[in-house]
Amino acid sequence: MKLSLEACEVLDAIDSKGSFAAAAAALYRVPSTITYTVQKLEEDLGIIIYRREGRRSILTPAGKVLLEQGRELLKAAQSIVETAKQVDSGWESHINIAVDTIYDIDELYNLIEEFYKLKTGVEVNITEEVLAGNWEAVVENRADLVIGAPYPGINTQGINFEEIGVVDWQFVVSKEHPLLEYDLPLTEEDTKPFHSIIIKDSSIRSPAISHRIFEKQSVLRVASLEQKISAQIRGLGIGFLPTHRIIKQLEAGELVSLPIAKDAPVTPVFMGWRINNKGRAIRWFIDKFRDCHK
């Protein structure tokens, strides 16, 4: 093979770090070795990978293709290593867990604390997603397991999902909000003059999901539930929030719950994973969540 994984790693490091010298430092090599690797690759493949512009080295179109496809080779190689390790021990080297922004992460932390006692050496990575972004993360292999997601509005072929709980919602406003002076229950006409604060769906390619949005109302979009709670405490807007995440704010009087004519139904939340994911760590977490929510 004229294209080695080592060469792909060098191209990736040059692009990621911004220079040959920085790539050499990141890979613990001398700069001349990096330069030689690139020149040898150009010679072996018969293409120009970098062209000089003053003191800068710029990727050619052919070089960009080589970089992009080379990164796919590196990912594939890492996947092979991961699979081999899993076959050998049954435990993954790492797992990625996506948590919906409305989910109370303390429950997951409790399980991770218990998991660490097994001393498996598995690295746990946690990311936050919103609505359809949870399922997109599973489908696109960004997450091995998703927790607290809404019902999947996508093709679920190849995915398992189970209900793990329900969330009830309250319409809340800040402690000095003008709506506190209105007759109750509030109508949509009452709420129309005020911004509705919405958490933006984190999906990139999947159709976005929106819940509990008032019609013909201006919207302030935020990235997470924490941002939404903070914005509503400041009186920047109004909206529904999950009861289990605002108990302290309600007790402290920072937020006030108001009855409203618009429905705020209890909604189920789910965990989900790919059917072909047989790793012991993921199965451990799935079984633990099942036990927690029996």
Buried (B, 14 or more C-beta within 10 A) or exposed (E): EEBBBEBBBBBBBBBEBEBBBBBBBBBEBEBEEBBEBBEEBBEEBEBEBBEEEEEEBEBBEEBBEBBEEBBEBBEEEEEEEBEEEBEEEEBBBBBBBBBBBBBBBEBBEEBBEEBEEEEBEBEBEBBBBBBBBBBBBBBEEBBBBBBBBBEBEBEBEEBBBEEBBEBEBBBBBBEEBEBEEBEEEBEEEBBEEBBBBBBBBBBEEBEBBEBBEBEEBEBBEBEBBEBBBBBBBEBBBBBBBBBEBBEEBBEEEBBBEBEBEBEBEEBEBBBBBBEEBEBBBBBBBBEBBEEEEE
